[in-house]
Amino acid sequence: MVLPRSGDVIHVTRAASVQFTSPMLFRVIRVHDWPTYEGWVWLDGYELNAAGDAVERRSIFVQVNGLRSVGKAPDPRARNGRQPAGRTGAMPVRPVRANR
């Protein structure tokens, strides 16, 4: 039994819990260390749509053996080509005019 880790994307189906009659993709934020039944765990994370975008934050109670790993969450910057804004250092210097 391998616990998911923060950042993992998992496929949650009825095998994880009877409440998941419709399968979903779930990006894990945190795995709680709360005492539960053997083989069960509380997860915090985001339900993902087909494009991999977070649509709802959720806490779910699931059987670890019923989860299927899909991988890591895609980097949204890689998908849309954006890069984080960076600082270039010094501000450009503007000439100062002398009063005449």
N, C-alpha and C positions, 0 to 999 in steps of 0.2 A: 504494500500500500504506500504510494508516493503522494504526498500532499502537494497540491498546486502551490505556486509561489506568486508573489506580487508581479503583475505584468503578464502572467500566463493567460492565454485565451483557451477556454475549455468549451466543449460541446456538452450541454446539459440536456439529458433526455429522461424519459420515464425510468430508465435503469438507475438514475441517481435518486429519484424520489417520485412517488406516484402523482405528485402535484404537477409535474412537468409533462402534461399530455401533449403539448406542442413543444418540440425541441427548440433550444435557443443557444446562441453563442454568448459567452459571458467572459468579460475581462476582469480578472481578480485584482482587487486592490489590497485586500488583507485576508489572512486566514486567522480566525480567532482561536485562542487557546482555551476557550471555555470548556468546562467538563460536559461531555455529551455521551451518548451511547457509543459503544465500541464500533469504529468504522464510519462514524458520522462526524460532520464538521460544519461549522458556520462560516460562510464566506461573505465578504463585502465586495461589491464590484459594480460593473455596469453591464446591462444587457446591450448587446450590439445588434445593429441591423445588418442587412446583407452586404452593405458597403463597408462594414467594419466601424461605423460611427456609433458612439454611445447614445442610447436613446432613453435610458432610465437607470437611475442608481437603485440597487437592490441589495438586500441581505437575504441569503438563501441557506437552507439547512439541507444538506445532501449527504449521500453515501459516497465516500471517496472512490470506492471500486466501480461505481457507476459513471464516473466522469471520464471523458475522453479528451486528451490534450490535442489542441489544434496548433499550438505554437505560441509565439510571442505576438503581442499586439503590433500591427503595422505602424510605422512612424508616419503620422499624417503629413509631415513636411515632405517626405519622399513621394507620397502619392500625388500631391498637388504641385510639386516643384518649388515650394517656398522654402526659404532659408530663414533662420532666426535673424532678426535685426542685430547688427553688430555695431560696435562703437569704433570710429576711425581714429580716435585719439584727440588731437587738438582741433579747436574750432578754427575756421579760416580767419585770417587777419584782414581787417578792413582798414584802408588808409585813413588817417586822421587829418581832417582839414584844419588848417590854422585860420583863426578869425582874423580878418583884415580890417 
